[in-house]
Amino acid sequence: MTSSNESDLKQLGKIILSTFEAAQKSIRLYPAGHPLIRQSMAELMQALTGSFKSLKEINLNVIRNELYLNDVPLKEETMQHVSFIQLCIKRNISSITLLPEAKMEELEKFLRILSQDAEKISQMGGINKMIISDNISNIKVGRVLPYISTTTGEKIEEKETSELEGLSATAAYKAAVEAFKSVCSQIDNRYISMKTIKATIQSLIENVVHSKSAMGKLLNLKHLDDYTFHHSVNVAILSVLIGSALKMERSELNLLGETAILHDLGKLMVPVEIINKPGKLNDEEWEQIKLHPVNGARLLMEIKEISDMCIIGAFEHHGRYDLKGYPTIREKKELSLFSQIIAIADTYDAVTSDRAYRAAFLPDSAFKIILEASGSSLNPHLAKLFLNLIGCYPVGCLVLLDSGEIALVWEVNHSDILRPKVKILFDEEGDSAKKEIIVDLTELNSATNQPKRNIMKALDPYKYNIDIADHL
């Protein structure tokens, strides 16, 4: 966006907000049909009509108690319209979207709803239910999700869906999966809410990617149900993790995440019975699977405002580093950087997840699979970077030590990925550790100058009835 466009939007935001709030206040203060209501509504309609000459839609957002118009921050208006911001927060509203088709009658009905007490709106089932009941179709409202304390689990305040800020990492992950499901439910209509996709990726970057506990949970969660949705979110998180290590700018990370979460969209066109088939696929079924990159790319090409990189990522993610994958890619020396990153994230999450035809590989086995694919199907430099990030035994991995103790990987040691810091869960007798003990596996025995403890193997926490989330 150019500075002139941003300046124009700020000016429009000033006009829209002043007339919008004035109309809302007049409706709240005066009875229906009052001359001041007619005047304020006429001024609002004039402002909106002028704005729609340059805007396809008007999005008023409240993000972290600040006002935005179509993603442009309105700092001056934020200070001048504090009461409007509080009105939105109290009524569980994070965004108001006005479409060009909205008429004065529809706007007035919406403002009457908005002017009601927050408690009454809640009793009526929320503002969206009231909008539907009043047949308001050209004004959309984004709801607010609760901010959950990561330490107490208590609801503290309201945060905006537009960024899903403030959620615990676990809540943000679950919200991302549900948001992606919602997006995919509209695929048959050839529609994808890129606003939702962008908000989801921003939330994952803020709340999950840089959270040790969240990454530990992610790398150990297994989702056979709704595999495609969880897999897409996981691949987005792992891809952004790699992008962060490559020192990508935030805008690049956002686009990488968007490309990654949409990479497997073509899988939605593959019959469920093929995706979930417990046995080996026959030739015809395999050919259908191989079509999903092309189908995904074609689908994305029909979506408005989609980035070309999202289309490329969907098309290339099975192309392989040596270009021997599918579909056949001609007249190209190498895959895009995003596609090569997504391929690594895709492979790792796929092999560490339960599938209908096999159980998940443990992290150390997945490490070897990535290592063996390095240089053929996967970019060797990116693969090395990724493996160094997560380690042979990633955070949250359950391991058996040669001391007989069972421990949880607490922190990856990037200078020696085979020797992380671990948290002892059970002693050599099999009894639960009575206090928290964090052990550095690089620590040497002073007498022998050899490590005091070594990892024997990774363990499946499900077989030991251990919930990783309880210990991170």
C-alpha positions as a printed NumPy array, in Angstrom:
array([[  0.   ,   0.   ,   0.   ],
       [  1.362,   3.41 ,  -0.972],
       [  1.578,   6.216,   1.544],
       [ -1.009,   8.197,  -0.453],
       [ -3.49 ,   5.292,  -0.345],
       [ -2.919,   4.908,   3.381],
       [ -3.435,   8.633,   3.86 ],
       [ -6.677,   8.45 ,   1.873],
       [ -7.892,   5.547,   3.996],
       [ -7.113,   7.426,   7.199],
       [ -9.149,  10.374,   5.935],
       [-12.035,   8.065,   5.005],
       [-11.738,   6.403,   8.41 ],
       [-12.071,   9.778,  10.112],
       [-15.259,  10.59 ,   8.174],
       [-16.804,   7.12 ,   8.509],
       [-16.178,   6.811,  12.237],
       [-17.447,  10.287,  13.095],
       [-20.688,   9.846,  11.119],
       [-21.128,   6.21 ,  12.232],
       [-20.767,   7.032,  15.927],
       [-22.935,  10.153,  15.613],
       [-25.731,   8.111,  14.031],
       [-25.435,   5.408,  16.692],
       [-25.629,   7.957,  19.497],
       [-28.636,   9.742,  18.006],
       [-30.484,   6.429,  17.692],
       [-29.674,   5.635,  21.316],
       [-30.821,   9.053,  22.581],
       [-33.882,   9.886,  20.487],
       [-37.118,   8.073,  19.569],
       [-37.62 ,   6.575,  16.119],
       [-38.407,   9.157,  13.446],
       [-36.723,  12.033,  15.271],
       [-35.29 ,  14.675,  12.869],
       [-31.797,  14.32 ,  14.373],
       [-31.825,  10.591,  13.58 ],
       [-32.825,  11.28 ,   9.964],
       [-30.09 ,  13.893,   9.673],
       [-27.341,  11.732,  11.182],
       [-28.369,   8.714,   9.085],
       [-28.323,  10.845,   5.915],
       [-24.811,  12.057,   6.768],
       [-23.675,   8.47 ,   7.417],
       [-25.092,   7.257,   4.102],
       [-23.4  ,  10.141,   2.291],
       [-20.059,   9.219,   3.904],
       [-20.447,   5.546,   3.028],
       [-21.559,   6.24 ,  -0.549],
       [-18.468,   8.367,  -1.087],
       [-16.219,   5.721,   0.489],
       [-17.576,   2.9  ,  -1.666],
       [-16.354,   4.74 ,  -4.758],
       [-12.836,   3.592,  -3.832],
       [-13.524,   0.633,  -1.501],
       [-15.152,  -2.724,  -2.257],
       [-16.16 ,  -3.033,   1.378],
       [-15.577,  -1.171,   4.623],
       [-13.978,  -3.073,   7.5  ],
       [-13.906,  -1.317,  10.854],
       [-11.747,  -3.378,  13.207],
       [-10.924,  -3.137,  16.894],
       [ -7.519,  -4.728,  17.408],
       [ -5.856,  -4.52 ,  20.813],
       [ -8.092,  -1.544,  21.692],
       [ -7.074,   0.291,  18.526],
       [ -9.211,   1.18 ,  15.523],
       [ -8.37 ,   0.084,  11.992],
       [ -9.998,   0.683,   8.621],
       [ -9.249,  -2.09 ,   6.141],
       [ -6.016,  -2.975,   8.016],
       [ -4.824,   0.64 ,   8.217],
       [ -4.361,   1.827,  11.835],
       [ -6.348,   4.916,  12.817],
       [ -4.288,   6.199,  15.741],
       [ -5.889,   9.633,  15.934],
       [ -9.416,   8.198,  15.734],
       [ -8.532,   5.624,  18.4  ],
       [ -7.966,   8.454,  20.879],
       [-11.121,  10.281,  19.802],
       [-13.512,   7.309,  19.766],
       [-12.72 ,   5.498,  23.016],
       [-16.437,   5.136,  23.837],
       [-17.057,   3.434,  20.482],
       [-14.185,   1.015,  21.094],
       [-15.571,   0.128,  24.526],
       [-19.053,  -0.281,  23.066],
       [-17.71 ,  -2.847,  20.588],
       [-15.68 ,  -4.763,  23.175],
       [-18.583,  -4.958,  25.629],
       [-20.83 ,  -6.318,  22.87 ],
       [-18.331,  -8.969,  21.828],
       [-17.521,  -7.268,  18.513],
       [-14.087,  -7.239,  16.895],
       [-15.036,  -6.069,  13.4  ],
       [-17.911,  -4.491,  11.494],
       [-17.966,  -5.028,   7.735],
       [-20.237,  -2.862,   5.603],
       [-21.019,  -3.924,   2.043],
       [-21.97 ,  -1.464,  -0.74 ],
       [-25.466,  -3.   ,  -0.918],
       [-26.288,  -1.879,   2.641],
       [-29.245,   0.54 ,   2.581],
       [-30.248,   3.155,   5.138],
       [-33.031,   0.988,   6.585],
       [-30.608,  -1.892,   7.135],
       [-28.022,   0.412,   8.722],
       [-30.562,   1.914,  11.077],
       [-31.757,  -1.525,  12.2  ],
       [-28.146,  -2.535,  12.844],
       [-27.402,   0.62 ,  14.845],
       [-30.52 ,   0.011,  16.96 ],
       [-29.198,  -3.442,  17.813],
       [-25.751,  -2.019,  18.52 ],
       [-27.27 ,   0.573,  20.863],
       [-28.912,  -2.019,  23.099],
       [-27.353,  -2.988,  26.413],
       [-24.569,  -5.571,  26.184],
       [-26.398,  -7.797,  28.676],
       [-29.574,  -7.796,  26.59 ],
       [-27.603,  -8.622,  23.44 ],
       [-26.024, -11.551,  25.283],
       [-29.429, -12.762,  26.481],
       [-30.706, -12.649,  22.908],
       [-27.941, -15.023,  21.826],
       [-25.383, -12.495,  20.619],
       [-25.322,  -9.76 ,  18.041],
       [-24.993, -12.078,  15.036],
       [-28.187, -13.925,  15.981],
       [-30.012, -10.606,  16.295],
       [-28.706,  -9.461,  12.906],
       [-29.98 , -12.634,  11.249],
       [-33.368, -12.259,  12.951],
       [-33.673,  -8.72 ,  11.566],
       [-32.76 ,  -9.89 ,   8.017],
       [-29.625,  -7.757,   7.921],
       [-27.499,  -9.325,   5.194],
       [-25.128,  -6.556,   4.084],
       [-23.512,  -5.865,   7.45 ],
       [-21.209,  -8.502,   8.959],
       [-19.897,  -8.636,  12.5  ],
       [-16.752, -10.452,  13.656],
       [-17.03 , -11.873,  17.142],
       [-14.491, -11.677,  19.942],
       [-12.84 , -14.705,  21.509],
       [-12.025, -14.764,  25.211],
       [ -8.47 , -14.211,  26.393],
       [ -7.586, -17.203,  28.519],
       [ -4.822, -16.932,  31.097],
       [ -2.02 , -19.336,  30.277],
       [ -1.346, -19.829,  33.985],
       [ -4.802, -20.005,  35.596],
       [ -7.026, -20.822,  32.647],
       [ -9.395, -18.068,  33.757],
       [-11.144, -15.695,  31.394],
       [ -9.471, -12.312,  31.803],
       [-10.733, -10.002,  29.085],
       [-11.893,  -9.99 ,  25.489],
       [ -9.547, -10.065,  22.528],
       [-10.218,  -9.633,  18.84 ],
       [-10.775, -12.488,  16.44 ],
       [ -9.063, -10.394,  13.756],
       [ -5.71 , -11.317,  15.294],
       [ -6.773, -13.913,  17.907],
       [ -4.341, -12.159,  20.207],
       [ -3.982, -13.167,  23.827],
       [ -5.09 , -16.762,  23.543],
       [ -3.043, -19.435,  25.22 ],
       [ -0.975, -21.387,  22.719],
       [ -3.291, -24.393,  23.02 ],
       [ -6.406, -22.271,  22.545],
       [ -4.811, -20.502,  19.574],
       [ -3.973, -23.853,  17.978],
       [ -7.515, -25.168,  18.45 ],
       [ -8.961, -21.907,  17.168],
       [ -6.728, -22.157,  14.09 ],
       [ -7.957, -25.674,  13.299],
       [-11.599, -24.631,  13.715],
       [-11.049, -21.493,  11.623],
       [ -9.449, -23.546,   8.841],
       [-12.35 , -26.019,   8.952],
       [-14.726, -23.108,   8.563],
       [-12.767, -21.795,   5.587],
       [-12.746, -25.216,   3.927],
       [-16.506, -25.589,   4.387],
       [-16.937, -22.82 ,   1.798],
       [-14.746, -24.459,  -0.838],
       [-17.681, -25.789,  -2.83 ],
       [-18.756, -22.181,  -3.358],
       [-15.294, -21.367,  -4.704],
       [-14.772, -18.976,  -1.816],
       [-11.96 , -18.7  ,   0.726],
       [-11.958, -16.061,   3.437],
       [ -8.418, -14.77 ,   3.146],
       [ -9.179, -12.452,   6.046],
       [ -9.692, -15.535,   8.233],
       [ -6.581, -17.221,   6.827],
       [ -4.455, -14.127,   7.49 ],
       [ -5.82 , -13.749,  11.031],
       [ -5.185, -17.436,  11.716],
       [ -1.555, -17.254,  10.583],
       [ -0.93 , -14.081,  12.592],
       [ -2.348, -15.803,  15.671],
       [ -0.183, -18.89 ,  15.172],
       [  2.949, -16.772,  14.766],
       [  2.171, -14.723,  17.868],
       [  0.941, -17.495,  20.143],
       [  2.378, -20.828,  19.004],
       [  5.52 , -20.694,  16.887],
       [  7.712, -19.073,  19.544],
       [  6.2  , -20.992,  22.464],
       [  8.337, -23.898,  23.678],
       [  5.425, -25.654,  25.344],
       [  3.153, -25.164,  22.348],
       [  5.708, -26.559,  19.919],
       [  6.287, -29.492,  22.245],
       [  2.6  , -30.292,  22.322],
       [  2.264, -29.857,  18.576],
       [  5.133, -32.182,  17.762],
       [  3.636, -34.891,  19.944],
       [ -0.072, -34.575,  19.198],
       [ -1.592, -37.22 ,  16.946],
       [ -4.794, -36.498,  15.072],
       [ -6.218, -39.317,  13.002],
       [ -9.601, -37.579,  13.065],
       [ -9.757, -34.471,  10.886],
       [ -6.204, -35.239,   9.768],
       [ -6.206, -32.868,   6.799],
       [ -7.192, -29.849,   8.932],
       [ -4.7  , -30.519,  11.743],
       [ -2.004, -31.389,   9.221],
       [ -2.481, -28.118,   7.346],
       [ -2.196, -26.07 ,  10.536],
       [  0.834, -28.079,  11.69 ],
       [  2.584, -27.594,   8.361],
       [  1.935, -23.85 ,   8.585],
       [  3.483, -23.705,  12.062],
       [  6.543, -25.773,  11.121],
       [  7.031, -23.79 ,   7.901],
       [  6.959, -20.488,   9.777],
       [  9.42 , -21.961,  12.281],
       [ 11.847, -22.573,   9.401],
       [ 11.124, -19.139,   7.928],
       [ 11.895, -17.524,  11.283],
       [ 15.245, -19.322,  11.388],
       [ 15.948, -17.924,   7.906],
       [ 15.355, -14.418,   9.331],
       [ 12.398, -13.735,   7.047],
       [ 10.58 , -10.432,   7.447],
       [  7.2  , -10.61 ,   9.177],
       [  5.343, -10.008,   5.896],
       [  7.21 , -12.959,   4.343],
       [  6.397, -15.153,   7.349],
       [  2.733, -14.268,   7.03 ],
       [  2.704, -15.192,   3.342],
       [  4.684, -18.385,   4.008],
       [  2.141, -19.397,   6.65 ],
       [ -0.772, -18.642,   4.342],
       [  0.829, -20.661,   1.548],
       [  1.545, -23.557,   3.89 ],
       [ -1.914, -23.791,   5.434],
       [ -3.464, -23.907,   1.943],
       [ -0.938, -26.335,   0.444],
       [ -3.152, -29.45 ,   0.704],
       [ -6.444, -27.89 ,  -0.319],
       [ -6.642, -30.293,  -3.268],
       [ -6.926, -33.197,  -0.799],
       [-10.493, -32.067,  -0.098],
       [-11.381, -33.279,  -3.609],
       [-10.034, -36.773,  -2.943],
       [-12.701, -39.231,  -1.722],
       [-12.549, -39.731,   2.042],
       [-12.462, -43.496,   1.641],
       [ -9.168, -43.143,  -0.251],
       [ -7.644, -40.744,   2.302],
       [ -8.642, -43.073,   5.159],
       [ -8.02 , -46.397,   3.442],
       [ -6.23 , -48.69 ,   5.931],
       [ -4.491, -50.765,   3.272],
       [ -2.276, -50.081,   0.289],
       [ -3.727, -47.897,  -2.462],
       [ -4.299, -49.464,  -5.867],
       [ -3.008, -47.754,  -9.017],
       [ -6.263, -45.893,  -9.693],
       [ -6.462, -44.586,  -6.125],
       [ -2.835, -43.493,  -6.185],
       [ -3.45 , -41.541,  -9.396],
       [ -6.284, -39.682,  -7.662],
       [ -3.969, -38.797,  -4.777],
       [ -1.349, -37.531,  -7.229],
       [ -3.875, -35.102,  -8.711],
       [ -4.337, -33.134,  -5.497],
       [ -1.513, -30.595,  -6.116],
       [ -2.963, -29.698,  -9.525],
       [ -6.534, -29.621,  -8.225],
       [ -5.499, -27.47 ,  -5.287],
       [ -3.7  , -24.99 ,  -7.54 ],
       [ -6.659, -24.813,  -9.922],
       [ -9.023, -24.191,  -7.053],
       [ -6.858, -21.412,  -5.633],
       [ -6.647, -19.764,  -9.054],
       [-10.397, -19.183,  -8.854],
       [-10.139, -17.353,  -5.534],
       [-10.056, -13.569,  -5.529],
       [ -7.185, -11.802,  -3.763],
       [ -5.138, -14.998,  -3.48 ],
       [ -1.378, -14.633,  -3.723],
       [  0.377, -16.317,  -6.635],
       [  2.702, -17.898,  -4.067],
       [ -0.221, -19.797,  -2.509],
       [ -1.015, -21.271,  -5.913],
       [  2.632, -22.171,  -6.508],
       [  2.919, -23.794,  -3.059],
       [ -0.136, -25.969,  -3.656],
       [  1.186, -27.016,  -7.072],
       [  4.817, -27.677,  -6.126],
       [  4.832, -29.148,  -2.607],
       [  5.243, -32.72 ,  -3.889],
       [  7.61 , -31.723,  -6.716],
       [ 10.751, -32.858,  -4.786],
       [ 14.105, -31.125,  -4.586],
       [ 15.392, -33.3  ,  -7.457],
       [ 12.226, -32.476,  -9.469],
       [ 11.295, -36.179,  -9.685],
       [  8.038, -35.803,  -7.812],
       [  4.493, -35.071,  -8.957],
       [  3.137, -33.362, -10.936],
       [  5.969, -33.316, -13.473],
       [  7.516, -29.859, -13.478],
       [  9.165, -28.955, -16.766],
       [ 11.397, -26.047, -17.732],
       [ 12.279, -25.202, -14.147],
       [ 15.628, -25.617, -12.421],
       [ 14.311, -25.61 ,  -8.874],
       [ 11.16 , -25.286,  -6.785],
       [ 10.298, -22.025,  -5.08 ],
       [ 11.794, -21.477,  -1.621],
       [  8.326, -21.62 ,  -0.028],
       [  7.586, -24.952,  -1.726],
       [ 10.87 , -26.427,  -0.498],
       [ 10.168, -25.291,   3.061],
       [  6.614, -26.638,   2.97 ],
       [  7.862, -29.985,   1.642],
       [ 10.013, -30.47 ,   4.766],
       [  7.234, -29.44 ,   7.159],
       [  4.755, -31.612,   5.241],
       [  7.007, -34.671,   5.387],
       [  7.82 , -34.321,   9.085],
       [  4.229, -33.83 ,  10.2  ],
       [  2.978, -36.634,   7.956],
       [  5.397, -39.236,   9.303],
       [  4.869, -38.215,  12.954],
       [  1.06 , -38.431,  12.673],
       [ -1.136, -41.503,  12.942],
       [ -2.626, -42.504,   9.62 ],
       [ -5.304, -45.048,   8.78 ],
       [ -2.674, -47.355,   7.266],
       [  0.1  , -46.996,   9.891],
       [  0.978, -45.674,  13.316],
       [  2.988, -42.478,  13.725],
       [  6.763, -42.67 ,  13.671],
       [  8.5  , -41.558,  16.846],
       [ 10.542, -38.335,  16.588],
       [ 13.957, -40.028,  16.344],
       [ 12.71 , -42.173,  13.433],
       [ 11.214, -39.093,  11.764],
       [ 14.598, -37.388,  12.172],
       [ 16.231, -40.231,  10.221],
       [ 13.552, -40.103,   7.504],
       [ 14.179, -36.386,   6.94 ],
       [ 17.926, -36.974,   6.988],
       [ 17.696, -39.778,   4.413],
       [ 15.474, -37.676,   2.143],
       [ 17.926, -34.795,   2.291],
       [ 19.417, -34.106,  -1.127],
       [ 16.841, -36.13 ,  -3.05 ],
       [ 13.267, -35.189,  -2.203],
       [ 14.213, -32.441,   0.272],
       [ 16.554, -29.458,   0.09 ],
       [ 19.629, -30.581,   2.109],
       [ 20.415, -27.132,   3.506],
       [ 16.857, -26.491,   4.67 ],
       [ 16.576, -30.045,   6.017],
       [ 19.723, -29.559,   8.095],
       [ 18.407, -26.248,   9.393],
       [ 15.072, -27.829,  10.338],
       [ 16.617, -30.821,  12.079],
       [ 18.892, -28.543,  14.06 ],
       [ 15.856, -26.502,  15.116],
       [ 13.779, -29.388,  16.453],
       [ 16.568, -31.845,  17.276],
       [ 16.554, -35.601,  17.051],
       [ 14.477, -35.506,  20.221],
       [ 12.258, -32.401,  20.023],
       [ 10.756, -30.58 ,  22.985],
       [  8.035, -32.759,  24.494],
       [  9.545, -36.028,  23.281],
       [  9.404, -38.838,  25.864],
       [ 12.713, -40.705,  26.202],
       [ 14.236, -43.618,  28.099],
       [ 17.65 , -42.891,  29.631],
       [ 20.382, -45.491,  30.192],
       [ 19.974, -44.781,  33.913],
       [ 16.529, -46.382,  33.704],
       [ 14.798, -43.041,  34.174],
       [ 12.014, -41.839,  31.882],
       [ 12.277, -38.178,  30.951],
       [ 10.688, -35.49 ,  28.824],
       [ 12.815, -33.394,  26.496],
       [ 12.74 , -29.888,  27.932],
       [ 15.061, -27.917,  25.677],
       [ 16.94 , -28.713,  22.464],
       [ 20.708, -28.268,  22.608],
       [ 21.543, -26.801,  19.2  ],
       [ 25.263, -27.489,  19.636],
       [ 24.551, -31.21 ,  20.207],
       [ 21.065, -32.204,  19.074],
       [ 21.468, -35.707,  20.521],
       [ 21.914, -34.307,  24.042],
       [ 19.021, -32.05 ,  25.017],
       [ 18.   , -30.911,  28.472],
       [ 15.381, -33.255,  29.919],
       [ 12.88 , -33.241,  32.751],
       [ 12.867, -36.452,  34.826],
       [  9.327, -37.852,  35.113],
       [ 10.034, -41.325,  36.563],
       [ 13.072, -42.608,  38.424],
       [ 14.871, -45.886,  37.71 ],
       [ 12.366, -47.746,  39.937],
       [  9.446, -46.446,  37.9  ],
       [  8.224, -44.082,  40.617],
       [  7.103, -40.548,  39.762],
       [  9.703, -37.887,  40.409],
       [  8.89 , -36.151,  43.687],
       [ 10.265, -32.792,  42.52 ],
       [ 11.07 , -31.123,  39.229],
       [ 14.534, -32.14 ,  38.061],
       [ 15.937, -30.679,  34.835],
       [ 19.046, -32.512,  33.623],
       [ 21.528, -31.393,  30.97 ],
       [ 22.585, -34.496,  29.04 ],
       [ 25.873, -32.849,  28.079],
       [ 26.909, -32.979,  31.755],
       [ 29.983, -35.181,  32.225],
       [ 30.963, -37.585,  34.966],
       [ 34.049, -36.02 ,  36.564],
       [ 35.686, -39.43 ,  37.107],
       [ 35.217, -40.872,  33.614],
       [ 34.813, -37.655,  31.619],
       [ 31.839, -39.372,  29.941],
       [ 28.225, -38.171,  29.889],
       [ 26.345, -39.04 ,  33.078],
       [ 23.223, -40.011,  31.146],
       [ 22.448, -41.047,  27.572],
       [ 19.191, -41.399,  25.671],
       [ 18.485, -45.027,  24.829],
       [ 15.39 , -44.459,  22.711],
       [ 12.263, -42.378,  22.249],
       [  9.043, -43.682,  23.797],
       [  5.403, -43.423,  22.779],
       [  3.688, -41.391,  25.531],
       [  0.33 , -42.974,  24.707],
       [  1.616, -46.427,  25.603],
       [  2.678, -45.085,  28.992],
       [ -0.572, -43.157,  29.476],
       [  1.345, -39.884,  29.731],
       [ -0.221, -36.619,  28.593],
       [  2.663, -34.472,  27.386],
       [  0.621, -31.307,  27.92 ],
       [  0.568, -31.935,  31.668],
       [  4.36 , -31.718,  31.928],
       [  5.281, -28.787,  29.674]])
